[in-house]
Amino acid sequence: MFRGQAFQIMIRIVSSVVLSMVLLLSVCVPPGVAEARDQSKPIGNTKEIEELDHAAAILYRDVMDGNIEKARADVAEVSRWFGTGQVQAALSVEAIHALSGSILEVQQATQSVQASPDEWVKAAANLRLATDALAHPRQPLWQQYYKILKEDVSGLNSQFAKGNMKGFKAGAAVLEDHYETIRTAALIHGRTSEVVRADSWISYVKGLGDQQNADASAIRGALDQGNPTFNALFGREKDATALAPFIPRESERRAELAIGMIVLLALVYAGYRKYRAGLSG
């Protein structure tokens, strides 16, 4: 009788832990995971901003599908919504300049017969992330580039450690390419001073990579500033964990609780296994 009751108590504990874990994880899903955020419901925005973001999303889809003729018409629709008073009022001077430049870049890429598909996609992605930053300020998609840029910095450190300056130079170009994709979005998100800092750092690193006999201590010092520079840009006071690279700071505590709950579940299960082993013995 006692053993049966103990078994039922153990099952209740396991069930309770599992339920708690699921509820905690449901609020800790990183942005960008499939179906994790409702793109159709921007927070605190006007109809004009919603339409601008929608038009940019359609443009990006058509570019990805290789439908450049349709994309050219999409650019005109994006420009029309960008010119509305409500959109302009929501942007800083720097953001207006950057976003208008992104629209012009897409227009030039889709009109040029010499532009490559990669150039089309890069320009459209830049614009897509920019309008999303305006429409979804709490969970903007551009924040997902944090891990990418951190890996780029790690790659630069690796190439430098190997003494491979050719690889270092190529890595700096890749990092700059990734950074340029999210630069306009970061400005729209209000990270102006951090963008200026990142601009200066990338320019300095590229300059070192271009030198024939760059000072090793100068490169090492520059690389030491890479992670702090991008932590500041993305609003991270410290490096994100490998388990949750895209979780916003306000959700990190819930993520820690969820991970702790998983550990607790494992301990409970281990206790249950020992209990069953005792029964069979």
C-alpha positions as CSV (number, residue, x, y, z in Angstrom):
1,M,0.0,0.0,0.0
2,F,2.8,2.4,1.0
3,R,4.7,1.6,-2.2
4,G,1.6,2.4,-4.3
5,Q,1.1,5.7,-2.6
6,A,4.7,6.6,-3.0
7,F,4.5,5.8,-6.7
8,Q,1.5,8.1,-7.2
9,I,3.2,10.9,-5.4
10,M,6.2,10.5,-7.6
11,I,4.0,10.7,-10.7
12,R,2.3,13.8,-9.5
13,I,5.7,15.5,-8.9
14,V,6.9,14.5,-12.4
15,S,3.7,15.8,-14.0
16,S,3.9,19.1,-12.1
17,V,7.5,19.7,-13.1
18,V,6.8,18.9,-16.7
19,L,3.8,21.3,-16.8
20,S,5.8,24.1,-15.1
21,M,8.7,23.6,-17.6
22,V,6.3,23.8,-20.6
23,L,4.7,27.0,-19.3
24,L,8.1,28.6,-18.7
25,L,9.5,27.6,-22.1
26,S,6.4,29.0,-23.8
27,V,7.3,32.5,-22.7
28,C,11.0,32.0,-23.5
29,V,10.9,31.2,-27.1
30,P,13.5,33.3,-28.9
31,P,12.2,35.8,-31.5
32,G,12.6,34.5,-35.1
33,V,11.6,30.9,-34.3
34,A,8.8,29.8,-36.5
35,E,5.4,31.2,-35.4
36,A,7.0,32.8,-32.3
37,R,5.8,36.3,-33.1
38,D,2.7,37.7,-34.8
39,Q,4.0,39.7,-37.8
40,S,0.5,40.9,-38.5
41,K,0.2,42.9,-35.2
42,P,2.8,45.6,-34.9
43,I,2.9,47.2,-31.4
44,G,1.8,50.9,-31.2
45,N,2.1,51.7,-34.9
46,T,0.0,53.6,-37.4
47,K,-1.6,52.1,-40.5
48,E,1.1,53.8,-42.6
49,I,3.9,52.0,-40.8
50,E,2.1,48.7,-41.0
51,E,1.6,49.1,-44.7
52,L,5.3,50.1,-45.2
53,D,6.4,47.0,-43.4
54,H,4.0,44.8,-45.4
55,A,5.2,46.3,-48.7
56,A,8.8,45.7,-47.8
57,A,7.9,42.1,-46.9
58,I,6.3,41.5,-50.2
59,L,9.3,43.1,-52.0
60,Y,11.7,40.8,-50.1
61,R,9.6,37.7,-51.0
62,D,9.5,38.7,-54.7
63,V,13.3,39.2,-54.8
64,M,13.9,35.9,-53.1
65,D,11.6,34.3,-55.7
66,G,13.6,35.9,-58.5
67,N,10.6,37.9,-59.6
68,I,12.5,41.1,-60.3
69,E,9.8,42.6,-62.6
70,K,7.3,42.4,-59.7
71,A,10.0,43.7,-57.3
72,R,10.4,46.8,-59.3
73,A,6.7,47.6,-58.8
74,D,7.1,46.7,-55.1
75,V,9.8,49.3,-54.7
76,A,7.4,52.0,-55.8
77,E,4.9,50.9,-53.2
78,V,7.5,51.0,-50.5
79,S,8.5,54.5,-51.5
80,R,4.9,55.6,-51.4
81,W,4.4,54.5,-47.9
82,F,7.8,55.8,-46.8
83,G,6.8,59.3,-48.0
84,T,3.8,59.5,-45.7
85,G,3.8,61.9,-42.8
86,Q,3.2,59.3,-40.1
87,V,6.2,57.2,-41.1
88,Q,8.5,60.3,-41.4
89,A,7.3,61.5,-37.9
90,A,8.3,58.2,-36.4
91,L,11.9,58.4,-37.6
92,S,14.9,60.4,-36.5
93,V,16.9,62.4,-39.1
94,E,19.6,59.7,-39.2
95,A,16.9,57.0,-39.6
96,I,15.2,58.8,-42.4
97,H,18.4,59.2,-44.3
98,A,19.4,55.6,-43.8
99,L,16.0,54.2,-44.8
100,S,15.8,56.4,-47.9
101,G,19.2,55.1,-48.8
102,S,18.1,51.5,-48.4
103,I,15.1,52.1,-50.6
104,L,17.3,53.7,-53.3
105,E,19.8,50.8,-53.0
106,V,17.0,48.3,-53.7
107,Q,15.7,50.4,-56.6
108,Q,19.2,50.6,-58.2
109,A,19.8,46.9,-57.7
110,T,16.6,45.9,-59.3
111,Q,17.0,48.3,-62.2
112,S,20.6,47.5,-63.0
113,V,21.3,44.9,-65.6
114,Q,24.7,44.3,-64.0
115,A,23.5,43.6,-60.5
116,S,23.7,40.0,-59.3
117,P,21.0,38.1,-57.5
118,D,23.2,38.3,-54.3
119,E,23.1,42.1,-54.6
120,W,19.3,42.1,-55.0
121,V,18.8,39.9,-51.9
122,K,21.2,41.9,-49.8
123,A,19.5,45.2,-50.6
124,A,16.1,43.7,-50.1
125,A,17.1,42.1,-46.8
126,N,18.5,45.4,-45.5
127,L,15.2,47.2,-46.3
128,R,13.1,44.3,-44.9
129,L,15.0,44.4,-41.5
130,A,14.7,48.2,-41.5
131,T,11.0,48.4,-41.8
132,D,10.5,45.5,-39.4
133,A,12.6,47.5,-36.8
134,L,10.1,50.3,-37.2
135,A,7.0,48.1,-37.1
136,H,8.1,45.7,-34.3
137,P,10.4,47.7,-31.9
138,R,10.1,45.2,-29.1
139,Q,11.2,42.1,-31.0
140,P,12.9,43.3,-34.2
141,L,14.3,40.7,-36.5
142,W,17.7,42.4,-36.9
143,Q,18.6,41.3,-33.3
144,Q,19.0,37.8,-34.7
145,Y,22.2,38.9,-36.3
146,Y,23.9,39.1,-32.9
147,K,25.2,35.5,-33.1
148,I,26.3,35.9,-36.7
149,L,28.4,39.0,-36.0
150,K,29.9,37.4,-32.9
151,E,30.9,34.4,-35.0
152,D,32.5,36.8,-37.5
153,V,34.5,38.4,-34.7
154,S,35.5,34.9,-33.5
155,G,36.6,34.1,-37.1
156,L,38.8,37.2,-37.2
157,N,40.5,36.2,-34.0
158,S,41.1,32.7,-35.3
159,Q,42.6,33.9,-38.6
160,F,44.9,36.3,-36.7
161,A,46.0,33.6,-34.3
162,K,47.0,31.5,-37.3
163,G,48.9,34.4,-38.8
164,N,46.6,34.2,-41.9
165,M,46.3,37.9,-42.9
166,K,44.6,37.0,-46.2
167,G,42.0,35.1,-44.3
168,F,41.7,38.0,-41.8
169,K,41.1,40.5,-44.6
170,A,38.4,38.2,-46.2
171,G,36.8,37.7,-42.8
172,A,36.7,41.5,-42.2
173,A,34.9,41.9,-45.5
174,V,32.3,39.2,-44.6
175,L,31.7,40.9,-41.2
176,E,31.2,44.3,-42.9
177,D,28.7,42.7,-45.3
178,H,26.7,41.2,-42.4
179,Y,26.9,44.5,-40.4
180,E,25.7,46.6,-43.4
181,T,22.6,44.3,-43.6
182,I,21.4,45.4,-40.2
183,R,22.9,48.9,-39.9
184,T,19.7,50.8,-41.1
185,A,17.6,48.7,-38.8
186,A,19.8,49.5,-35.8
187,L,19.6,53.2,-36.6
188,I,15.8,53.0,-36.7
189,H,15.9,51.2,-33.4
190,G,17.6,54.2,-31.9
191,R,21.1,52.8,-31.7
192,T,22.8,55.8,-33.3
193,S,25.8,56.2,-31.0
194,E,26.4,52.5,-31.1
195,V,26.2,52.5,-34.9
196,V,28.8,55.2,-35.0
197,R,31.1,53.1,-32.7
198,A,30.6,50.0,-34.9
199,D,31.3,52.0,-38.1
200,S,34.6,53.2,-36.7
201,W,35.6,49.8,-35.4
202,I,34.9,48.0,-38.6
203,S,36.7,50.7,-40.6
204,Y,39.7,50.4,-38.4
205,V,39.8,46.6,-38.6
206,K,39.5,46.7,-42.4
207,G,42.3,49.2,-42.5
208,L,44.6,46.9,-40.5
209,G,43.7,44.0,-42.8
210,D,44.7,46.1,-45.8
211,Q,48.2,46.9,-44.4
212,Q,51.1,44.9,-45.6
213,N,52.9,44.8,-42.3
214,A,50.2,45.6,-39.7
215,D,51.3,45.9,-36.1
216,A,50.3,42.7,-34.3
217,S,49.6,44.5,-31.1
218,A,47.3,47.0,-32.9
219,I,45.3,44.1,-34.4
220,R,45.1,42.4,-31.1
221,G,43.9,45.5,-29.4
222,A,41.3,46.1,-32.1
223,L,40.0,42.6,-31.8
224,D,39.6,42.9,-28.1
225,Q,37.1,45.7,-28.8
226,G,35.0,43.6,-31.2
227,N,32.7,41.8,-28.8
228,P,32.1,44.9,-26.6
229,T,31.3,46.9,-29.7
230,F,28.6,44.5,-30.8
231,N,27.3,43.9,-27.3
232,A,26.7,47.6,-27.1
233,L,25.0,47.7,-30.5
234,F,22.6,44.9,-29.6
235,G,22.0,46.1,-26.1
236,R,23.8,43.2,-24.5
237,E,25.8,43.9,-21.3
238,K,27.6,40.6,-21.5
239,D,27.9,37.8,-24.0
240,A,24.6,35.8,-24.6
241,T,24.7,32.2,-23.7
242,A,25.1,29.5,-26.3
243,L,21.8,28.0,-25.3
244,A,19.7,31.2,-25.9
245,P,21.6,33.5,-28.3
246,F,18.6,35.5,-29.4
247,I,16.6,35.8,-26.2
248,P,16.1,39.5,-25.2
249,R,17.5,40.6,-21.8
250,E,14.0,40.8,-20.2
251,S,13.5,37.1,-21.0
252,E,16.9,35.8,-19.8
253,R,15.7,35.3,-16.2
254,R,12.7,33.2,-17.4
255,A,15.1,31.2,-19.6
256,E,17.3,30.5,-16.6
257,L,14.3,29.3,-14.7
258,A,13.3,27.0,-17.6
259,I,16.8,25.5,-17.8
260,G,16.8,25.0,-14.0
261,M,13.4,23.3,-14.3
262,I,14.8,20.9,-16.9
263,V,17.6,20.0,-14.5
264,L,15.1,19.5,-11.7
265,L,13.1,17.2,-14.0
266,A,16.2,15.1,-14.7
267,L,16.8,14.8,-10.9
268,V,13.2,13.7,-10.2
269,Y,13.4,11.2,-13.0
270,A,16.6,9.8,-11.6
271,G,15.0,9.4,-8.2
272,Y,12.1,7.6,-9.8
273,R,14.4,5.2,-11.5
274,K,16.1,4.4,-8.2
275,Y,12.6,3.9,-6.6
276,R,11.7,1.4,-9.4
277,A,15.0,-0.4,-9.0
278,G,14.2,-0.7,-5.3
279,L,10.9,-2.3,-6.0
280,S,12.3,-4.8,-8.5
281,G,15.1,-5.6,-6.0
